[in-house]
Amino acid sequence: MPEGMAAVVTGGSRGIGRAIVERLCRDGAKVVFTYAANEEAAAEVVRTVQAEGGQARAVRLDLADPEGPEQLMETAEAHLGGLDILVNNAATTHTPAPLAETEAEVFDRVMAVNARSVFLTIRYAARHMRDGGRIVNISTLNTVRPVPGIGPYAASKGALEQLTAIAARELGPRGITVNTVSPGATDTDMLHAANPPQALQSVAAITPLGRLGQPADVADAVAFLVSRDGRWLTGQNLRATGGLA
């Protein structure tokens, strides 16, 4: 496992999501992944996977669309011939601001992408995933290391973690495991766009392993959870933070 398995990864064109898609494909899974807007980045992932002998297909999707997540799952299942693995990685952020200055529309969109879409994909998986499947939801260390200004984002990830806990108990009788992976500061375009170099150097300095995480570090944690070796882990939150949390 996941040799020959059918997998869906949301937000798979860049950063952590891309690393997850590429790792699952290297392990033998057939993957359908989503992207929001960058068609060239998505095409590059497909080319990379195919060059290594893997199978991947990109689907453009706005996960804030109430009907989008389940349409994705239906399309993916039809293309893949079933569903064994679901990785909810896609997320959106917002300009940091105090709660008192955050517009309700910002909260609504962040929750729609980061929490509601996860609820909808898990709901679909609960109805259609083959027994013994794997679900992994990507959260953040900020649910245990809160930072001022990111209220909607942290709230959305807290909701995702609770969905993990409930789904693990509901789907356990079918042998389906449901876990969260919570990355720490990970070296992605998103991280660099939101933080000056000095801030990232400071984070690396206080991380016990002495560096920023790499997307492959998180992808390896996901690969473990969806493998046979991860069969006895469910309802857990694996903090892939280099010891930061």
PALO-275588 format. One record per residue (C-alpha): residue in one letter; chain; x, y, z. Coordinates in pm, 1 decimal. Layout:
// PALO-275588
vexkol,kese,X,Y,Z
A,A,X,Y,Z
...
This chain:
// PALO-275588
vexkol,kese,X,Y,Z
M,A,0.0,0.0,0.0
P,A,-49.8,244.8,-171.5
E,A,60.6,36.7,-473.1
G,A,-234.4,39.8,-712.8
M,A,-448.0,248.2,-477.3
A,A,-674.9,531.0,-591.8
A,A,-599.2,863.0,-421.1
V,A,-741.5,1215.0,-417.0
V,A,-527.4,1506.3,-296.5
T,A,-669.5,1857.2,-271.1
G,A,-432.0,2144.7,-338.5
G,A,-168.0,1935.7,-509.5
S,A,6.1,2175.0,-746.9
R,A,251.6,2347.9,-512.0
G,A,442.1,2312.6,-188.5
I,A,331.0,2041.7,53.0
G,A,49.2,1925.7,-173.7
R,A,281.7,1873.3,-467.8
A,A,523.3,1675.4,-251.7
I,A,235.9,1455.1,-133.3
V,A,114.8,1389.6,-489.2
E,A,463.9,1301.8,-608.8
R,A,533.9,1075.4,-310.9
L,A,207.1,883.7,-343.5
C,A,268.4,837.9,-715.2
R,A,620.6,711.5,-650.9
D,A,469.5,461.6,-407.5
G,A,240.0,335.6,-682.8
A,A,-87.9,516.5,-622.8
K,A,-299.5,665.7,-900.4
V,A,-370.8,1026.1,-800.5
V,A,-625.4,1291.6,-890.2
F,A,-533.4,1628.5,-741.8
T,A,-687.2,1974.1,-742.7
Y,A,-543.9,2316.2,-809.4
A,A,-700.3,2658.3,-773.3
A,A,-561.0,2869.2,-1057.9
N,A,-201.3,2796.5,-1161.6
E,A,-251.4,2566.6,-1458.1
E,A,117.1,2556.2,-1548.6
A,A,217.1,2448.3,-1198.2
A,A,-42.3,2169.7,-1209.3
A,A,78.2,2059.6,-1553.2
E,A,435.9,2049.4,-1427.0
V,A,334.2,1812.1,-1146.7
V,A,165.7,1582.6,-1399.1
R,A,472.8,1590.0,-1625.3
T,A,704.7,1511.9,-1334.5
V,A,490.7,1220.3,-1220.8
Q,A,459.1,1078.7,-1570.5
A,A,833.5,1108.3,-1629.3
E,A,880.5,882.4,-1326.6
G,A,626.9,630.2,-1457.1
G,A,340.3,739.7,-1233.0
Q,A,-21.1,839.3,-1295.9
A,A,-165.4,1176.7,-1196.2
R,A,-448.2,1394.6,-1319.4
A,A,-512.1,1760.4,-1232.9
V,A,-858.2,1910.0,-1177.2
R,A,-912.7,2284.6,-1147.1
L,A,-1151.3,2359.7,-862.0
D,A,-1259.5,2637.6,-629.4
L,A,-1315.3,2453.7,-302.3
A,A,-1521.4,2745.4,-173.1
D,A,-1793.6,2638.4,-418.2
P,A,-2047.7,2446.4,-205.9
E,A,-2092.7,2184.5,-478.0
G,A,-1728.2,2163.3,-582.3
P,A,-1586.3,1909.4,-336.1
E,A,-1843.3,1638.6,-399.9
Q,A,-1827.1,1698.1,-775.8
L,A,-1451.6,1648.8,-747.7
M,A,-1493.0,1323.0,-559.2
E,A,-1743.6,1189.1,-810.8
T,A,-1513.5,1280.0,-1101.1
A,A,-1209.3,1133.7,-930.1
E,A,-1381.9,809.1,-841.3
A,A,-1506.9,768.0,-1197.2
H,A,-1155.4,829.3,-1332.8
L,A,-976.2,614.0,-1076.2
G,A,-1226.0,331.4,-1053.7
G,A,-1269.0,367.9,-678.7
L,A,-1136.0,551.3,-375.9
D,A,-876.8,430.8,-124.3
I,A,-691.9,743.8,-7.3
L,A,-807.7,1100.7,56.1
V,A,-565.9,1377.2,155.3
N,A,-728.0,1711.4,238.5
N,A,-438.1,1950.1,191.3
A,A,-586.5,2254.4,14.9
A,A,-613.1,2567.5,226.6
T,A,-644.0,2939.8,195.7
T,A,-504.0,3207.7,423.9
H,A,-581.0,3573.9,478.8
T,A,-403.5,3898.3,554.9
P,A,-330.1,3888.5,929.0
A,A,-554.0,4120.2,1128.9
P,A,-699.2,4138.2,1479.7
L,A,-1039.7,3979.1,1521.6
A,A,-1189.2,4323.3,1578.4
E,A,-1075.6,4427.5,1230.0
T,A,-1150.8,4104.6,1040.1
E,A,-1446.4,4113.6,803.3
A,A,-1705.9,3837.6,826.0
E,A,-1654.5,3765.9,454.1
V,A,-1290.9,3674.1,522.4
F,A,-1396.5,3431.8,794.5
D,A,-1661.8,3276.7,570.5
R,A,-1426.0,3210.9,278.3
V,A,-1148.6,3068.1,495.3
M,A,-1393.3,2836.2,669.4
A,A,-1547.0,2734.8,335.6
V,A,-1214.6,2625.0,187.1
N,A,-1036.0,2494.7,496.1
A,A,-1321.4,2332.3,688.1
R,A,-1643.6,2296.3,488.0
S,A,-1466.8,2139.3,189.1
V,A,-1304.4,1888.0,424.5
F,A,-1642.9,1801.5,572.8
L,A,-1782.8,1746.7,224.4
T,A,-1496.3,1529.7,97.3
I,A,-1501.4,1319.7,414.6
R,A,-1878.5,1283.4,386.1
Y,A,-1835.0,1152.4,33.6
A,A,-1553.6,920.2,141.5
A,A,-1766.7,786.4,426.1
R,A,-2024.7,678.9,168.5
H,A,-1797.7,556.2,-109.9
M,A,-1442.8,479.1,10.5
R,A,-1343.8,114.6,5.7
D,A,-1301.7,-56.3,342.5
G,A,-948.2,-25.7,477.0
G,A,-902.1,318.8,322.4
R,A,-702.0,612.5,453.8
I,A,-795.5,975.6,514.0
V,A,-535.1,1236.2,610.0
N,A,-619.0,1600.3,685.2
I,A,-345.3,1863.5,681.6
S,A,-365.7,2114.1,968.3
T,A,-107.2,2346.0,1125.8
L,A,96.8,2386.8,1442.4
N,A,-93.4,2713.0,1498.4
T,A,-379.2,2526.1,1663.0
V,A,-142.4,2465.3,1955.6
R,A,85.5,2767.2,1904.7
P,A,-167.2,3046.3,1841.0
V,A,-46.3,3365.0,1678.0
P,A,-234.4,3697.5,1692.5
G,A,-396.5,3797.5,1365.2
I,A,-478.7,3454.6,1223.0
G,A,-810.3,3388.7,1394.7
P,A,-1011.2,3262.3,1092.9
Y,A,-725.6,3043.2,969.9
A,A,-659.4,2885.6,1310.0
A,A,-1031.6,2837.4,1369.4
S,A,-1072.5,2659.5,1037.2
K,A,-789.3,2421.8,1117.4
G,A,-928.6,2356.7,1462.8
A,A,-1253.9,2253.8,1296.1
L,A,-1060.9,2024.4,1060.9
E,A,-894.8,1852.5,1356.9
Q,A,-1232.1,1786.5,1518.4
L,A,-1362.8,1639.5,1193.4
T,A,-1065.0,1403.9,1202.0
A,A,-1146.2,1290.5,1554.8
I,A,-1513.2,1223.8,1482.1
A,A,-1457.5,1056.8,1144.3
A,A,-1196.5,823.4,1294.8
R,A,-1453.8,690.5,1538.4
E,A,-1730.5,663.4,1282.7
L,A,-1524.5,493.2,1011.9
G,A,-1306.6,273.7,1231.7
P,A,-1541.4,-26.7,1211.8
R,A,-1472.1,-38.9,837.7
G,A,-1096.5,-33.1,887.4
I,A,-1070.0,321.6,752.3
T,A,-814.9,531.0,940.0
V,A,-849.6,908.8,970.5
N,A,-558.8,1119.5,1091.5
T,A,-428.4,1474.8,1093.3
V,A,-77.5,1587.6,1002.2
S,A,12.4,1930.4,1141.7
P,A,318.2,2080.7,971.8
G,A,535.2,2340.1,1137.4
A,A,709.4,2617.6,946.4
T,A,760.9,2456.2,606.7
D,A,973.8,2600.2,326.8
T,A,704.7,2687.6,71.5
D,A,616.0,2987.3,-143.7
M,A,323.8,3059.1,88.8
L,A,548.7,3074.7,393.7
H,A,796.3,3307.3,225.5
A,A,520.1,3533.4,96.6
A,A,384.9,3581.4,448.3
N,A,711.4,3623.5,638.5
P,A,1032.5,3826.0,600.3
P,A,1360.6,3630.9,585.1
Q,A,1459.1,3736.6,937.8
A,A,1141.6,3588.1,1081.9
L,A,1202.8,3257.1,907.8
Q,A,1560.2,3249.8,1033.1
S,A,1430.1,3302.2,1385.7
V,A,1181.6,3017.1,1351.6
A,A,1452.0,2784.0,1220.8
A,A,1673.0,2881.7,1514.9
I,A,1412.3,2784.5,1776.3
T,A,1317.9,2459.7,1602.3
P,A,1493.5,2171.9,1782.2
L,A,1608.9,2019.0,1454.4
G,A,1752.6,2355.8,1352.6
R,A,1586.9,2420.9,1017.3
L,A,1262.5,2487.2,837.5
G,A,1065.5,2184.8,730.6
Q,A,1068.5,2077.0,368.6
P,A,753.5,1972.1,180.5
A,A,899.4,1623.0,147.5
D,A,921.1,1596.6,527.9
V,A,544.3,1636.5,550.1
A,A,479.9,1413.6,249.2
D,A,679.0,1135.1,413.7
A,A,459.4,1160.1,724.9
V,A,149.0,1132.1,506.2
A,A,299.2,836.8,319.8
F,A,353.9,657.2,650.6
L,A,-5.3,710.7,762.6
V,A,-152.2,577.4,437.0
S,A,81.4,278.6,430.8
R,A,29.4,-60.2,593.0
D,A,271.6,50.8,864.3
G,A,19.2,316.0,969.5
R,A,-271.3,73.6,1005.1
W,A,-294.1,101.1,1387.5
L,A,-299.1,481.0,1396.3
T,A,-630.2,661.6,1373.4
G,A,-776.4,974.3,1527.8
Q,A,-423.7,1105.2,1580.3
N,A,-259.3,1440.8,1513.5
L,A,95.7,1383.7,1391.2
R,A,284.5,1709.1,1444.3
A,A,547.6,1722.9,1169.6
T,A,720.2,2028.8,1310.3
G,A,1081.3,1934.4,1371.9
G,A,1002.7,1951.4,1743.9
L,A,863.2,2307.0,1736.7
A,A,526.2,2192.2,1877.5
